[in-house]
Amino acid sequence: LLFVLGTVSCTLFLAVNGLYSASDDVIELTPTNFNKEVIQSDSLWLVEFYAPWCGHCQRLTPEWKKAATALKGVVKVGAVDADKHQSLGGQYGVRGFPTIKIFGANKNKAEDYQGGRTSEAIVDAALSALRSLVKERLSGRSGGYSSGKQVFEGIQSGGGDKKDVIELTDDSFDKNVINSDDVWMVEFYAPWCGHCKNLEPEWAAAATEVKEQTKGKVKLAAVDATVNQMLASRYGIRGFPTIKIFQKGEDPVDYDGGRTRSDIIARALDLFSDNAPPPELLEIISEDVLKSTCDAHQLCIISVLPHILDTGASGRNSYLDVMLKMAEKYKKKMWGWLWTEAGAQSDLESSLGIGGFGYPAMAAVNARKMKFALLKGSFSEQGINEFLRELSVGRGSTAPVGGGAFPKIHSVEPWDGKDGELPVEDDIDLSDVDLDDWDKDEL
């Protein structure tokens, strides 16, 4: 369920303190308390996912607090610092700030709030959602979510929706899991185990969410270790539940994280991003390439490489290889990666303080704030890594993009992968010049 509210969203540059405090009627939500407060609650919840540095979030804050006070005792109003708790934001597909979601009768199917950002509009939407929830209860269609435990009455009871948990056996395990290109998280359980029964609703809910968010690339499965004793013996299962992670070409590893659905989903999304391909590295051959990349990502990393006549194809490819390695290393950040040749986009160079010297150069640009930071160290894996690491934790000096907007981008032919050729100069015909007529003393 992904919806970035309106057409505006904010992105990272500097860390700021949270926007809400304990004295507000807005309930601060974190990965630690989200499941207990929201998912296991019978109440209707409005939850804002925000980032403290986001201007739109800062403007929403007083209205959100007013709405929370007005709805106190009627509808719960919460807020998640999704910059600090990225796993929780990622779990609900948050890509821009602020994003507001309504958690009604079915807490696993949050709805996107698409109304205005005044306290009046927020309250109206809350009361409308509350009316719908109460009418559903009256008609007997839903009784709220409660703790979920009455929905799942035990592993062998068949109760509850476990449709996305894949049951594996001694016979089916190898052909499904071993050598699979997908990542598998496998729970080994015993039907009589109380901890397994407590885990089951979390595992089932996480399986559905993970399947949706990873497009089936991370799978959650379950093995009854009391029946499938060959598997239990092979993997040394001694206690229940035991969860193991299987990835192609690697030995299985134990999952030792938390046992709430949010913990499980967060780890699954980490595994997914670890196995996702790195972002594309694109040459800036048109305005569309620059705009679409920089507008779609939190930061875009722009390199200006020396002219092809200065490096040849092998030199340029070595620079591109460094960028590709860094794009792979930082792929979880979801940044855009671009490059251009020195002189091809001279206006862009000037606006980023590069301007005609010191190649190769690199700038990290926040297109929504129109700010950038320049690589001061070496254009090497180590130098770029230090530069990007500082940026990723909100440090490093920034400056406004010259002119406050991207300059005109020239359409150019993409690099053909070959060494450059010197321009052909016109031959000069000297046949008509009679050197004998010149004063020999001046030669």
Phi, psi and chi 1 to 4 in degrees:
 res  aa     phi    psi   chi1   chi2   chi3   chi4
   1 LEU       -   94.6  -67.6  173.0      -      -
   2 LEU  -117.2  122.9  170.1   58.4      -      -
   3 PHE  -150.0  115.6  177.4   74.9      -      -
   4 VAL   -89.4  118.6  178.7      -      -      -
   5 LEU   -59.0  123.2 -149.0   53.7      -      -
   6 GLY    64.1 -153.7      -      -      -      -
   7 THR  -109.0    4.3   56.6      -      -      -
   8 VAL  -110.5  140.8  -72.9      -      -      -
   9 SER  -150.3  165.2   57.8      -      -      -
  10 CYS  -115.5  160.3  -58.9      -      -      -
  11 THR  -138.4  170.5   50.2      -      -      -
  12 LEU   -79.7  136.5  169.0   65.9      -      -
  13 PHE  -142.8  -50.0 -117.2   93.0      -      -
  14 LEU  -125.7  139.9  -64.2  172.8      -      -
  15 ALA   -77.9  140.8      -      -      -      -
  16 VAL  -133.3  161.3 -172.4      -      -      -
  17 ASN   -69.6  162.5  -69.3  -30.9      -      -
  18 GLY   -59.1  158.8      -      -      -      -
  19 LEU   -92.0  -11.5  -58.6 -177.8      -      -
  20 TYR  -125.0  154.2  -58.7   96.8      -      -
  21 SER  -130.8  173.5   68.1      -      -      -
  22 ALA   -64.1  -21.0      -      -      -      -
  23 SER   -79.0  -11.7   61.3      -      -      -
  24 ASP   -82.7  162.6  -59.2  -40.4      -      -
  25 ASP   -85.4   -1.7  -68.5  -42.9      -      -
  26 VAL   -80.9  128.8  176.2      -      -      -
  27 ILE   -90.0  120.0  -60.3  163.4      -      -
  28 GLU   -72.1  125.8  -81.9  -83.1   12.8      -
  29 LEU  -113.2  140.9  -62.6  167.3      -      -
  30 THR  -137.3  169.8   68.3      -      -      -
  31 PRO   -58.2  -24.5  -26.6   35.3      -      -
  32 THR   -73.2  -40.4  -54.3      -      -      -
  33 ASN  -108.3   -5.4   70.1    0.8      -      -
  34 PHE   -61.2  -45.4 -165.0   89.1      -      -
  35 ASN   -62.1  -46.7 -169.8   56.2      -      -
  36 LYS   -68.6  -44.4 -177.7  170.2 -177.8  -70.1
  37 GLU   -73.6  -45.8  -69.9  -76.2   -8.8      -
  38 VAL  -100.0  -59.7  180.0      -      -      -
  39 ILE   -64.1  -40.0  -57.4  -59.2      -      -
  40 GLN   -89.8    9.1  -64.9 -179.0    7.8      -
  41 SER   -92.6  148.1  165.1      -      -      -
  42 ASP   -83.4  -12.0  -74.9  -32.5      -      -
  43 SER   -76.6  157.1  -59.6      -      -      -
  44 LEU   -80.5  136.2  178.3   80.1      -      -
  45 TRP  -123.2  138.2  -83.5   83.9      -      -
  46 LEU  -109.3  123.8  -96.0   62.9      -      -
  47 VAL  -125.0  126.2  178.7      -      -      -
  48 GLU   -98.9  128.1  175.0 -156.2    3.0      -
  49 PHE   -99.5  118.2  -65.9   83.2      -      -
  50 TYR  -133.2  169.9   72.8   90.7      -      -
  51 ALA  -127.5  133.4      -      -      -      -
  52 PRO   -60.4  -29.9  -20.0   30.9      -      -
  53 TRP   -84.0   -3.3   38.6 -101.9      -      -
  54 CYS   -82.7  120.4  161.6      -      -      -
  55 GLY   -60.8  -39.7      -      -      -      -
  56 HIS   -64.6  -35.5  -60.9  -63.4      -      -
  57 CYS   -67.8  -41.5  -55.6      -      -      -
  58 GLN   -61.9  -37.7  -68.3  162.0   11.0      -
  59 ARG   -71.5  -30.1  -75.5 -170.2  -74.7  -81.3
  60 LEU   -74.9  -27.9  174.3   63.6      -      -
  61 THR   -49.5  -52.5  -62.0      -      -      -
  62 PRO   -62.1  -34.9   17.7  -29.0      -      -
  63 GLU   -69.9  -39.2  -61.1  -61.4  -44.8      -
  64 TRP   -64.9  -41.3 -162.8 -113.9      -      -
  65 LYS   -64.3  -42.7  -72.2  179.4 -178.9  177.9
  66 LYS   -61.5  -43.6  -93.8 -161.1  -87.0 -173.8
  67 ALA   -63.3  -40.9      -      -      -      -
  68 ALA   -62.4  -40.6      -      -      -      -
  69 THR   -66.7  -41.9  -59.0      -      -      -
  70 ALA   -66.4  -34.0      -      -      -      -
  71 LEU   -93.5    3.6  -68.8  165.6      -      -
  72 LYS   -55.4  130.2 -167.0  171.4 -177.4  178.7
  73 GLY    81.7   -5.1      -      -      -      -
  74 VAL  -115.3  -53.4  180.0      -      -      -
  75 VAL  -134.4  137.5  170.2      -      -      -
  76 LYS   -80.6  136.4  -62.1  -77.3 -176.1   74.7
  77 VAL  -122.8  121.4  176.8      -      -      -
  78 GLY  -126.6  172.9      -      -      -      -
  79 ALA  -147.7  139.0      -      -      -      -
  80 VAL  -118.7  123.5  174.2      -      -      -
  81 ASP   -75.4   92.0 -178.3  -17.4      -      -
  82 ALA   -78.6   -8.3      -      -      -      -
  83 ASP   -77.0  -41.5 -176.9   44.5      -      -
  84 LYS   -75.6  -39.2 -175.5  177.2  180.0 -178.3
  85 HIS  -112.0   69.9  -54.4  -62.2      -      -
  86 GLN   -65.7  -28.3  -67.5 -178.6    7.7      -
  87 SER   -64.4  -37.8   63.7      -      -      -
  88 LEU   -70.8  -41.5 -159.1   48.0      -      -
  89 GLY   -62.6  -43.3      -      -      -      -
  90 GLY   -63.4  -33.9      -      -      -      -
  91 GLN   -60.7  -33.0 -177.7  178.9  -30.4      -
  92 TYR  -106.7   20.6  -69.3   99.9      -      -
  93 GLY    66.1   29.4      -      -      -      -
  94 VAL   -77.6  121.2  174.2      -      -      -
  95 ARG  -119.6  -12.0  -64.3  -73.0 -179.3  -88.5
  96 GLY  -146.1  163.7      -      -      -      -
  97 PHE  -125.8  147.1  -55.6  114.9      -      -
  98 PRO   -78.5  147.7   29.8  -32.8      -      -
  99 THR  -115.6  130.5  -69.1      -      -      -
 100 ILE  -116.1  131.0  -61.9  170.9      -      -
 101 LYS  -126.4  147.6  -69.9 -173.8  177.6  -76.0
 102 ILE  -108.0  121.5  -59.2  170.0      -      -
 103 PHE  -103.9  105.1  -68.8   80.3      -      -
 104 GLY  -100.8 -132.7      -      -      -      -
 105 ALA   -63.4  -45.9      -      -      -      -
 106 ASN   -97.5  100.1 -176.0  -10.2      -      -
 107 LYS   -68.1  -16.6  -64.8  -62.6 -165.0  -67.0
 108 ASN   -84.2   -3.6  -70.3  -40.0      -      -
 109 LYS  -126.4   72.0  -69.5  -72.5 -178.7 -173.2
 110 ALA   -66.9  144.3      -      -      -      -
 111 GLU  -102.9  148.1  -64.4  175.0   22.1      -
 112 ASP   -81.9  132.7  -67.5  -58.1      -      -
 113 TYR   -83.6  127.1  169.6   76.8      -      -
 114 GLN  -121.2   16.2  -57.7 -177.9   37.7      -
 115 GLY   -87.9 -168.5      -      -      -      -
 116 GLY   -72.5  173.1      -      -      -      -
 117 ARG  -110.5   26.6  -64.1 -167.1 -178.1  175.8
 118 THR   -96.5  158.6   63.8      -      -      -
 119 SER   -61.4  -36.0   54.2      -      -      -
 120 GLU   -62.3  -45.4  -69.9   84.7   -3.6      -
 121 ALA   -65.6  -39.4      -      -      -      -
 122 ILE   -65.3  -44.5  -65.4  161.3      -      -
 123 VAL   -63.5  -44.1  166.4      -      -      -
 124 ASP   -58.0  -44.0  -75.6  -12.9      -      -
 125 ALA   -65.8  -38.6      -      -      -      -
 126 ALA   -64.0  -45.4      -      -      -      -
 127 LEU   -67.3  -34.8  -65.3  177.0      -      -
 128 SER   -65.4  -43.8  174.7      -      -      -
 129 ALA   -65.7  -36.9      -      -      -      -
 130 LEU   -65.7  -41.4 -173.9   63.3      -      -
 131 ARG   -60.9  -41.8 -178.1  179.5  178.7   84.5
 132 SER   -64.2  -42.3  -62.8      -      -      -
 133 LEU   -62.7  -44.9 -178.2  145.1      -      -
 134 VAL   -65.0  -40.3  172.6      -      -      -
 135 LYS   -64.4  -37.2  -79.8 -164.3  165.1 -174.6
 136 GLU   -62.8  -42.4  -78.9 -176.9   19.1      -
 137 ARG   -64.0  -40.3  -73.0 -178.8 -177.6  173.3
 138 LEU   -63.0  -36.4 -167.7   61.5      -      -
 139 SER   -82.6   -5.3   65.8      -      -      -
 140 GLY    83.8    8.5      -      -      -      -
 141 ARG   -77.8  -26.1  -72.9 -160.1  -58.5  -88.2
 142 SER  -153.9  142.5  170.0      -      -      -
 143 GLY  -116.6   23.5      -      -      -      -
 144 GLY    83.7  177.0      -      -      -      -
 145 TYR   -93.5  -34.0 -166.4   79.2      -      -
 146 SER    53.5 -146.7 -169.8      -      -      -
 147 SER   -85.3  -10.1   69.3      -      -      -
 148 GLY    87.0  -16.2      -      -      -      -
 149 LYS   -70.8  -29.1  -72.1 -178.1 -178.8  172.6
 150 GLN   -75.2  -16.2   75.3  -83.4   20.8      -
 151 VAL   -78.7  -34.5  179.6      -      -      -
 152 PHE  -112.1  108.8  -62.2   84.9      -      -
 153 GLU   -99.7   21.1  -70.9  -61.6  -19.5      -
 154 GLY   125.2  156.5      -      -      -      -
 155 ILE   -67.7  -32.4  -71.4  172.4      -      -
 156 GLN  -101.7    7.3  -67.9 -174.1  -42.4      -
 157 SER   -80.8  -20.1   68.7      -      -      -
 158 GLY    80.8   -1.4      -      -      -      -
 159 GLY   -75.9  155.1      -      -      -      -
 160 GLY    83.7  169.6      -      -      -      -
 161 ASP  -101.9   96.5 -173.7   -3.6      -      -
 162 LYS  -108.3   26.3  -62.9 -178.3  -71.4 -179.8
 163 LYS   -60.7  -26.1   63.5 -176.4  173.8   60.6
 164 ASP  -101.1    2.5  -65.2  -47.2      -      -
 165 VAL   -90.5  123.0  175.3      -      -      -
 166 ILE   -90.3  118.7  -59.6  164.6      -      -
 167 GLU   -79.7  126.1  -77.0  -76.1  -16.4      -
 168 LEU  -115.3  151.9  -64.1  170.0      -      -
 169 THR  -132.1  174.1   65.4      -      -      -
 170 ASP   -53.0  -38.5  -75.5  -20.5      -      -
 171 ASP   -77.6  -34.2  -65.7  -29.2      -      -
 172 SER   -97.9  -11.3   68.6      -      -      -
 173 PHE   -62.4  -54.1 -171.8   89.2      -      -
 174 ASP   -62.2  -45.3  -77.3    9.5      -      -
 175 LYS   -69.1  -24.1   67.2 -176.8  177.6 -172.6
 176 ASN   -88.0  -43.0  -81.6  -74.7      -      -
 177 VAL  -100.2  -51.7  177.8      -      -      -
 178 ILE   -66.9  130.3  -54.8  -57.5      -      -
 179 ASN    70.3    8.7  -65.6  -35.5      -      -
 180 SER   -70.7  142.3  168.6      -      -      -
 181 ASP   -74.9  -13.5  -71.7  -31.8      -      -
 182 ASP   -88.1  164.3  -59.7  -33.9      -      -
 183 VAL   -94.2  135.5  178.0      -      -      -
 184 TRP  -117.9  131.0  -72.4   75.9      -      -
 185 MET  -109.5  115.8  -62.7  178.0   72.6      -
 186 VAL  -117.0  124.3 -179.4      -      -      -
 187 GLU   -95.9  124.0  175.1 -153.2   -1.6      -
 188 PHE   -97.7  120.2  -66.3   84.4      -      -
 189 TYR  -130.1  167.3   69.3   86.5      -      -
 190 ALA  -125.0  135.4      -      -      -      -
 191 PRO   -59.2  -28.0  -22.5   32.6      -      -
 192 TRP   -87.4   -2.3   42.5 -100.9      -      -
 193 CYS   -82.3  119.7  158.2      -      -      -
 194 GLY   -62.5  -40.6      -      -      -      -
 195 HIS   -63.5  -33.9  -67.7  -60.1      -      -
 196 CYS   -66.3  -40.6  -58.0      -      -      -
 197 LYS   -64.4  -37.3  -69.0  176.0 -177.4  176.4
 198 ASN   -67.8  -35.0  -69.0  -22.9      -      -
 199 LEU   -73.5  -29.4  173.3   63.3      -      -
 200 GLU   -54.6  -49.5 -170.2 -163.0    7.4      -
 201 PRO   -63.4  -33.8   19.1  -31.0      -      -
 202 GLU   -66.9  -43.9  -54.1  -60.6  -46.9      -
 203 TRP   -63.5  -42.6 -163.0 -112.4      -      -
 204 ALA   -65.7  -45.4      -      -      -      -
 205 ALA   -65.8  -41.3      -      -      -      -
 206 ALA   -63.2  -38.9      -      -      -      -
 207 ALA   -59.0  -42.5      -      -      -      -
 208 THR   -66.0  -45.9  -60.0      -      -      -
 209 GLU   -65.8  -42.5 -170.7   73.9   24.2      -
 210 VAL   -66.7  -40.8  167.7      -      -      -
 211 LYS   -58.4  -42.5 -179.5 -179.8  178.3 -178.3
 212 GLU   -69.1  -46.1 -176.9  179.1  -44.7      -
 213 GLN   -77.0  -24.6  -69.4 -154.1   38.0      -
 214 THR  -106.5    8.1   70.1      -      -      -
 215 LYS    51.8   40.1  -51.0 -118.7  177.1  -24.5
 216 GLY    79.3    6.8      -      -      -      -
 217 LYS   -79.9  -19.8  -69.6  -65.5 -177.0 -176.1
 218 VAL  -118.2  125.8  179.6      -      -      -
 219 LYS  -115.9  140.3  -67.2  178.1  165.4   61.7
 220 LEU  -106.6  130.0  -91.1   62.9      -      -
 221 ALA  -133.2  169.6      -      -      -      -
 222 ALA  -142.1  141.2      -      -      -      -
 223 VAL  -127.2  125.2  172.3      -      -      -
 224 ASP   -77.5  102.0 -177.6  -19.2      -      -
 225 ALA   -71.6  -15.8      -      -      -      -
 226 THR   -78.4  -23.5   63.7      -      -      -
 227 VAL   -95.8  -42.5  173.2      -      -      -
 228 ASN   -98.0   71.7  -59.3  -75.5      -      -
 229 GLN   -74.4  -20.9  -66.6 -179.1    3.1      -
 230 MET   -64.5  -45.2 -174.6 -176.2   79.4      -
 231 LEU   -65.6  -43.5  -76.5  173.4      -      -
 232 ALA   -60.3  -38.4      -      -      -      -
 233 SER   -71.8  -43.5  173.4      -      -      -
 234 ARG   -59.0  -39.1 -173.8 -157.3  -63.2 -177.4
 235 TYR  -102.5   12.9  -66.2  112.1      -      -
 236 GLY    61.8   39.8      -      -      -      -
 237 ILE   -74.3  119.4  -53.4  -57.4      -      -
 238 ARG  -116.5  -20.8  -63.4  -76.1  179.3  -89.5
 239 GLY  -140.4  165.3      -      -      -      -
 240 PHE  -129.4  145.3  -54.9  109.3      -      -
 241 PRO   -77.0  147.9   29.7  -33.1      -      -
 242 THR  -115.2  131.0  -67.6      -      -      -
 243 ILE  -115.3  128.7  -60.9  169.4      -      -
 244 LYS  -123.1  148.6  -71.7 -173.3  175.8  -72.8
 245 ILE  -108.9  127.0  -64.1  164.4      -      -
 246 PHE  -115.7  124.5  -66.3   81.8      -      -
 247 GLN  -130.0  144.5  -61.3 -178.0   77.8      -
 248 LYS   -55.9  130.4 -171.6  174.6 -177.1  178.5
 249 GLY    79.1    4.0      -      -      -      -
 250 GLU  -126.2  153.6  -63.2 -178.1   21.5      -
 251 ASP   -69.7  145.9  -69.4  -26.3      -      -
 252 PRO   -62.8  146.9   20.4  -30.0      -      -
 253 VAL  -123.5  151.5  -63.8      -      -      -
 254 ASP   -76.2  137.5  -72.7  -37.3      -      -
 255 TYR   -85.5  121.6  167.7   78.0      -      -
 256 ASP  -121.8   24.0   52.5    7.1      -      -
 257 GLY   -85.8 -171.1      -      -      -      -
 258 GLY   -68.2  166.7      -      -      -      -
 259 ARG  -113.1   18.4  -61.5 -147.0  175.7  148.6
 260 THR   -88.8  160.5   67.2      -      -      -
 261 ARG   -59.9  -35.3   70.5 -160.5   68.7 -170.3
 262 SER   -66.7  -37.9   58.6      -      -      -
 263 ASP   -64.0  -45.0  -68.9  -37.6      -      -
 264 ILE   -65.2  -44.6  -62.3  160.3      -      -
 265 ILE   -63.4  -42.2  -69.1  166.1      -      -
 266 ALA   -59.2  -44.6      -      -      -      -
 267 ARG   -66.4  -40.1 -177.0   62.1 -171.3  -82.1
 268 ALA   -62.1  -40.5      -      -      -      -
 269 LEU   -68.9  -34.6  -67.1 -179.8      -      -
 270 ASP   -62.5  -44.7  -84.5  -14.9      -      -
 271 LEU   -61.9  -38.9  -70.3  164.7      -      -
 272 PHE   -64.1  -47.6  174.0   61.2      -      -
 273 SER   -68.7  -32.1   59.1      -      -      -
 274 ASP   -61.0  -33.9  -76.1  -17.1      -      -
 275 ASN   -98.6   -2.5  -73.6  -87.6      -      -
 276 ALA   -74.0  152.3      -      -      -      -
 277 PRO   -68.8  154.3   24.3  -32.0      -      -
 278 PRO   -68.1  160.5   24.3  -32.4      -      -
 279 PRO   -66.4  159.5   22.2  -31.3      -      -
 280 GLU   -70.4  147.2  -78.4 -170.9  -74.4      -
 281 LEU  -106.9  112.4  172.0   55.7      -      -
 282 LEU  -111.2  142.3  -58.4  173.3      -      -
 283 GLU   -82.8  138.6 -176.9 -179.1    2.7      -
 284 ILE   -79.8   92.7  -56.3  172.7      -      -
 285 ILE  -105.1   -5.6   57.3  171.8      -      -
 286 SER  -160.3  166.1   66.4      -      -      -
 287 GLU   -63.4  -35.1 -175.5  161.8  -38.5      -
 288 ASP   -62.6  -39.9 -178.2   58.8      -      -
 289 VAL   -61.2  -46.3  170.7      -      -      -
 290 LEU   -64.6  -51.2  177.5   75.6      -      -
 291 LYS   -63.9  -47.4  -72.2  -79.4 -178.3   70.2
 292 SER   -65.1  -35.9   60.7      -      -      -
 293 THR   -73.1  -48.2  -58.7      -      -      -
 294 CYS   -73.5  -31.3  -70.3      -      -      -
 295 ASP   -74.2  -26.3  -73.0  -10.4      -      -
 296 ALA   -90.0   -9.4      -      -      -      -
 297 HIS  -126.5  154.3  -62.7   90.7      -      -
 298 GLN   -57.2  -47.7  175.9 -170.9   -9.5      -
 299 LEU  -133.2  150.5  -66.1  179.3      -      -
 300 CYS  -119.5  132.4   51.2      -      -      -
 301 ILE   -97.5  115.3  -46.8  -60.2      -      -
 302 ILE  -112.9  123.4  -59.3  175.1      -      -
 303 SER  -108.2  139.8  -70.8      -      -      -
 304 VAL  -111.5  110.9 -176.0      -      -      -
 305 LEU   -95.0  153.1  -56.9 -177.2      -      -
 306 PRO   -57.2  158.6  -22.2   32.2      -      -
 307 HIS   -58.0  147.5 -164.6  -79.6      -      -
 308 ILE   -60.0  -29.4 -168.3   65.0      -      -
 309 LEU   -70.6  -20.5  -67.9  174.8      -      -
 310 ASP   -85.6  -23.2  -66.1  -30.1      -      -
 311 THR  -122.8  -24.5   63.0      -      -      -
 312 GLY    70.0  176.3      -      -      -      -
 313 ALA   -65.9  -39.7      -      -      -      -
 314 SER   -66.4  -40.8   62.9      -      -      -
 315 GLY   -64.5  -42.8      -      -      -      -
 316 ARG   -64.6  -43.1  174.4  165.4  -68.3  179.0
 317 ASN   -63.3  -31.3  -78.8  -36.8      -      -
 318 SER   -67.3  -38.0   68.4      -      -      -
 319 TYR   -66.3  -43.2  -72.2  131.1      -      -
 320 LEU   -63.5  -35.5  -66.8  174.2      -      -
 321 ASP   -63.5  -40.2  -75.9  -15.3      -      -
 322 VAL   -61.0  -44.2  169.2      -      -      -
 323 MET   -62.9  -42.1  -73.1 -167.1   72.2      -
 324 LEU   -63.5  -39.1  -74.4  167.4      -      -
 325 LYS   -63.9  -39.9  -76.1  179.3 -177.8  172.9
 326 MET   -70.9  -36.1  -69.5  -64.1  101.5      -
 327 ALA   -62.4  -38.8      -      -      -      -
 328 GLU   -65.7  -45.9  165.3   73.8   39.6      -
 329 LYS   -62.2  -38.2 -177.2  178.4  178.2   68.2
 330 TYR  -106.3   24.6  -74.4   90.7      -      -
 331 LYS   -64.8  -25.7   64.5 -176.2  178.1 -179.4
 332 LYS   -65.0  -21.2  -75.2 -173.2 -175.7 -179.5
 333 LYS   -75.0  -15.8  -63.5  -67.1 -177.3 -176.4
 334 MET    58.8   47.6  -55.2  -67.5  -73.0      -
 335 TRP   -94.1  159.3  -66.9  -21.0      -      -
 336 GLY   -94.5  150.0      -      -      -      -
 337 TRP  -130.1  124.4  -67.7   78.1      -      -
 338 LEU  -135.6  157.7  -61.3  165.0      -      -
 339 TRP  -147.3  158.7   71.3  -84.5      -      -
 340 THR  -149.0  163.6 -176.4      -      -      -
 341 GLU   -89.3  144.4  177.9  179.4   81.4      -
 342 ALA   -51.9  128.1      -      -      -      -
 343 GLY    89.9  -19.2      -      -      -      -
 344 ALA   -70.2  -35.4      -      -      -      -
 345 GLN  -128.7   67.1  -55.6  -65.9  -13.0      -
 346 SER   -64.2  -33.1   52.9      -      -      -
 347 ASP   -65.5  -40.8  -66.0  -21.9      -      -
 348 LEU   -64.2  -43.1  177.8   62.9      -      -
 349 GLU   -56.6  -47.7  -71.3 -176.4   41.3      -
 350 SER   -61.4  -40.8  -62.1      -      -      -
 351 SER   -67.5  -20.3   71.6      -      -      -
 352 LEU  -105.1   13.1  -61.3  177.1      -      -
 353 GLY    69.4   21.7      -      -      -      -
 354 ILE   -93.5  -59.3  -64.4  166.4      -      -
 355 GLY    47.9   62.1      -      -      -      -
 356 GLY    94.1    3.7      -      -      -      -
 357 PHE  -157.5  168.3   62.9   91.0      -      -
 358 GLY    71.1   48.5      -      -      -      -
 359 TYR   -95.1  148.4  -55.7  111.9      -      -
 360 PRO   -73.9  152.9   29.3  -35.1      -      -
 361 ALA  -129.5  160.8      -      -      -      -
 362 MET  -144.3  137.2  175.7  179.2  -77.9      -
 363 ALA  -130.6  141.4      -      -      -      -
 364 ALA  -104.9  121.2      -      -      -      -
 365 VAL  -115.2  130.3 -176.2      -      -      -
 366 ASN   -97.7  101.2  178.3  -34.1      -      -
 367 ALA   -69.3  -25.7      -      -      -      -
 368 ARG   -79.6  -34.4  -67.9 -177.0 -179.7   86.7
 369 LYS   -90.8  -10.0  -72.8 -167.5  171.8 -173.2
 370 MET    51.9   50.2  -85.2  -61.4  151.8      -
 371 LYS  -124.7  155.6  -73.6 -170.1  172.5 -177.1
 372 PHE  -144.1  159.2   72.3   94.1      -      -
 373 ALA  -126.5  142.6      -      -      -      -
 374 LEU  -104.8  140.5  -88.4 -176.1      -      -
 375 LEU   -66.4  119.8  168.8   68.2      -      -
 376 LYS   -97.5  -25.2  -61.7  -69.4 -159.9  -50.3
 377 GLY   -84.8 -161.8      -      -      -      -
 378 SER   -77.7  151.0   63.9      -      -      -
 379 PHE   -83.5   73.8 -163.2   98.3      -      -
 380 SER  -141.6  169.2   63.3      -      -      -
 381 GLU   -56.3  -44.1  -73.0 -178.4   47.1      -
 382 GLN   -66.9  -47.1 -177.5 -178.5   -5.3      -
 383 GLY   -63.4  -44.9      -      -      -      -
 384 ILE   -69.2  -38.9  -65.8  170.1      -      -
 385 ASN   -59.3  -45.1 -176.9   46.5      -      -
 386 GLU   -62.4  -41.6  -71.6  174.1    5.3      -
 387 PHE   -61.7  -48.8  170.0   59.8      -      -
 388 LEU   -72.5  -32.8  -62.8  177.9      -      -
 389 ARG   -64.2  -41.9 -169.1  175.0   60.4 -146.1
 390 GLU   -61.9  -44.4  -71.3  -71.1  -66.4      -
 391 LEU   -62.0  -40.2  -78.5 -178.4      -      -
 392 SER   -67.5  -19.8   67.1      -      -      -
 393 VAL  -105.8   15.6  -65.3      -      -      -
 394 GLY    83.2   14.1      -      -      -      -
 395 ARG  -106.2  171.5  -69.2 -160.2  -66.1  -94.0
 396 GLY   105.7  143.5      -      -      -      -
 397 SER   -80.6  141.8   61.4      -      -      -
 398 THR  -124.3  160.5   62.8      -      -      -
 399 ALA  -141.9  154.0      -      -      -      -
 400 PRO   -71.3  143.1   21.9  -28.9      -      -
 401 VAL   -60.9  132.2  172.8      -      -      -
 402 GLY   -53.5  127.9      -      -      -      -
 403 GLY    82.7   -4.8      -      -      -      -
 404 GLY    74.7    6.4      -      -      -      -
 405 ALA  -159.7  160.8      -      -      -      -
 406 PHE   -64.2  137.1  -77.5  129.7      -      -
 407 PRO   -75.7 -179.1   30.4  -35.1      -      -
 408 LYS   -62.4  133.0  177.2  175.9  172.2   55.2
 409 ILE  -104.8  129.8  -60.4  -61.0      -      -
 410 HIS   -86.8  138.7  -53.4  -75.1      -      -
 411 SER   -77.2  127.1  -67.1      -      -      -
 412 VAL  -131.2  160.2  -63.8      -      -      -
 413 GLU   -73.1  136.6  -71.1  -64.4  -44.9      -
 414 PRO   -65.1  152.0   20.8  -29.4      -      -
 415 TRP   -62.4  135.4  178.8   44.4      -      -
 416 ASP   -88.2    3.7   59.3    9.0      -      -
 417 GLY    84.3    2.3      -      -      -      -
 418 LYS  -105.2  166.8  -61.0  176.3 -176.8  174.8
 419 ASP   -63.1  151.7  -71.3  -34.2      -      -
 420 GLY   -77.5  161.5      -      -      -      -
 421 GLU  -121.6  138.0  -66.6 -179.3    2.9      -
 422 LEU   -63.5  143.7  -74.0  164.8      -      -
 423 PRO   -62.4  142.0   19.3  -29.0      -      -
 424 VAL   -73.8  123.7  178.4      -      -      -
 425 GLU   -89.4  148.1  -64.4 -177.0    6.9      -
 426 ASP   -66.3  135.1  -65.9  -28.0      -      -
 427 ASP   -68.4  139.7  -70.7  -28.3      -      -
 428 ILE  -101.0  123.8  -59.6  172.2      -      -
 429 ASP   -85.8  112.6 -174.4   -3.2      -      -
 430 LEU   -99.2    8.1  -61.9  175.7      -      -
 431 SER   -65.5  -27.8   60.9      -      -      -
 432 ASP   -86.8   -2.6  -67.6  -23.2      -      -
 433 VAL   -91.4  121.4  177.8      -      -      -
 434 ASP  -100.0  101.2 -173.0   -8.6      -      -
 435 LEU   -64.6  -21.7  -66.9  176.6      -      -
 436 ASP   -66.0  -22.9  -68.9  -23.2      -      -
 437 ASP   -78.0  -12.9  -67.5  -20.3      -      -
 438 TRP   -81.1  153.0  -71.0   29.3      -      -
 439 ASP   -71.3  112.0 -175.7  -16.7      -      -
 440 LYS   -58.4  -28.8  -57.2  -64.4 -171.5  -66.0
 441 ASP   -67.4  -20.5  -66.4  -24.6      -      -
 442 GLU   -91.1   -8.8  -66.5 -177.2    9.1      -
 443 LEU   -81.3      -  -72.7  176.5      -      -
